[in-house]
Amino acid sequence: MAVPPRVFPPRKRRPSAGAFLPPKFSDQRLLQSLFLLSQEISSLNPLQFLLKRNSSSIIRKTKILAFLFEELLKKPIPVLSPTLLCFEEMYLVLQRIKTLLEDCVNGSKMWLLMQSDSVANNFHELTAELATLLDILPVKDVEVSEDVEELFLLLRKQCSQAKVFVDERDSSLRLEVLTMLDRIQKEIVPDHSKLAEILDFLGLPNSLSCKEEIENLEDEVQNQQDEKAKSDVIALIGLVRYAKCVLFEPLTPGSDSKTKKSASDVNIPADFRCPISLDLMRDPVVVATGQTYDRESINLWIESGHSTCPKTGQALVHTSLIPNHALKNLIAMWCRELKIPFDTAEGNDRVNGVIKNKAALEATKMTASFLVSKMAASQSMEEVNGVIYELRTLAKSNSDSRACIAEAGAIPVLARYLGSDVGAGSLNLQVNAVTAMLNLSILEANKTKIMENGSALNGVIEVLRTGATWEAKGNAAATIFSLSCVHSHRKRLGRKTRVIKGLMDLAKGGPAGPKRDALVAILNLAGDREAVRRLVEEGVVDVVKEVINVLPVEAAAILEMVVRRGGITAVAAAHSTIKKLGTLMREGSETARESAAATLVTICRKGGAEMVVELASIIGIERIIWELMESGTVRARRKASSLLRIVRRWAAGLDGGFLEGRSAVATPSSSSSRVVISV
């Protein structure tokens, strides 16, 4: 029996491939499977808030079937041959009943309300299919007891006489929600008492249940294929989010620990992070230099007027973006294993505003305005902390939310809670405030608003320097990185001594996560020559030497940028890192090996024979270079080839052939003696 495509609403999880195929069981095994499946359905509780009568009716009918299967199993050798097809089809119907019930229980209540007529019809269709199978099942031929036969005949009669049932309360409630969304579209604030009644009816009594409902609705957006349906779900997300904020006490970190993980809650592998945004890549693409970025981030970079690769600084010979399908599949598998929602960039774009929904946008504006007003007026630190956490969560959701929060005036109010006095009194409050600022800064327009607001920018810098926790400092460093993605902001930030010192201190003394945030921010600032000069003066090369074994990719990339843009002083300072770079070129990741080779080429060309002497003294250096030429990236092979030429020309006494400029750099350990290159 083919399964009509309309039978089930879209699922959050796909059933197994064999769930709706006739089972190839023996008679005994088929009966056992039917009995266990009917028992499993019978043990389910009827739906509590919507479609109560529909669900309880089909569960009750399945219980009666369980008696029939149990009776047949008592026979010594049950023979189903004449009725085998009927029992196989019954197995499929029961599987679909179970699936429908599970979907109703596990999915969004608000979306179930919107689809209640359709789902009620699904229950009726399954009952009708069951009635057909019961009609053709010759119960007298299978020889059951009189009691079971009587129950069977009663069940057959009930199934054949069943009608579609739609609860008037469900229909009335659905109409109320649709009316409320229509009024929100017209910028009319919903009646809070009616909103509370709706949520109470649906079993959403607190912030945590609303948060779970929002997550279920977000899943539903990805399940929908129809653009209109996606838009309708997005409107419901806006309504529930607004209701959550205005009706209930705000959540705080830890109070929502039962909800599912997000990418920000786990340690994302470095290769899965976009080098620009530091977020998990949703749509990785490769640029002309061979580096991979998230499509949205690199598009913003190029549209901002940049013509170079953000990571390597190389000129982009073209701006075509090639999808990295292999990496995208790996990221999707990693997310599935950790049960982290993974939406494609296309899906995210649509949630973030490509599918424009006036009701959702107006609901977001109302939510942002309510939260900002509450934050500004509140006198309780505990209450402010909860409100800022809600703003932090809202700002993480999409671009429209970030725009609405900033337009509501959140940035100057958030700046009040970035000071050291706040950190001393409430650790969580400072973390939430700086993280909210970080999330807001993802939007290009908000970067300018933060940079133009002196208290906001100084607050972020103060958290970077004196934050009460490593998490706060790390998120402040990530905010500096985000702001510095705009060229003019990068130049301004790179000239601030407090920013440079704060990042250097964090890179030297922080734990792995915040240390990485600091290094990535330093790498971004190193795109400006004046900032490189300041970084070198503050000892960035020494910092790189300390962390190169812990975070080799970031350390090597910083060193490459510094020696390329920092002049003679930077090259001289980098002399002491040559051996570490040689080791990294042999043992590092693909990206780290590439950066190490590029850095060594620049050091040798700008630094002269003294630098090459240090490189040539590394045992087996020529073999290391050859291995990179064979197995490295395209750029790594090119740099390794240049490095081999430099070493061989030096060994042949042709020093001038690789120097850049007229004089070599003098270093404390310089030597003119030649060494034998070990192979």
Buried (B, 14 or more C-beta within 10 A) or exposed (E): BEBEEEBBBBBBEEBEEEBBEBBEBEBBEBBBBBBEBBBEBBEBEBBEBBBBBBBBBBBEBBBBBBBBBBBBEEBEEBEBEEBBBBBBBBBBBBBBBBBBBBBBBEBBBBBBBBBBEEBBBBBBBBBEBBBBBBEEBEBEEBEBEEEBBEBBEEBBEBBBEBEBEBBEEBBEBBEBBBEBBEBBBEEEBBEEEEBBEBBEBBEBEBBBBBBBBBBBBBBBBBBBEEEEBBBBBBBBBBBBBBBBBBBBEBBBBEBBEEBBEEBEEEEBEBBBBBBBBBBBBBBBBBBBBBBBBBBBBBBBBBEEEBEBBBBBBBEBEEEEBEEBEEBBEBBBEBBEEBEBBBBEBEBBBBBBBEBEBBBBBBBBBBBBBBBBBBBBEBEEBBBBBBBBBBBBBBBBBBBBBBBBBBBBBBBBBBBBBBBBEBBEEBBBBBBBBBBBBBBBBBBBEBBBBBBEBEBBBBBBBBBBBBBBBBBBBBBBBBBBBBBBBBBEBBBBBBBBEEBBBBBBBBBBEBEEBBBBBBBBBBBBBBBBEEBBBBBBEBBBBEBBBBBBEEBBBBBBBBBBBBBBBBBBBBBBBBBBBBBBBBBBBBEBBEBBBBBBBBBBBBBBBBBBBBBBBBBBBBEBBBEBBBBBBEEBBEBBBBBBBBBBBBBBBBBEEEBEEBBEEEEBBEBEEBEEEBBEBEE
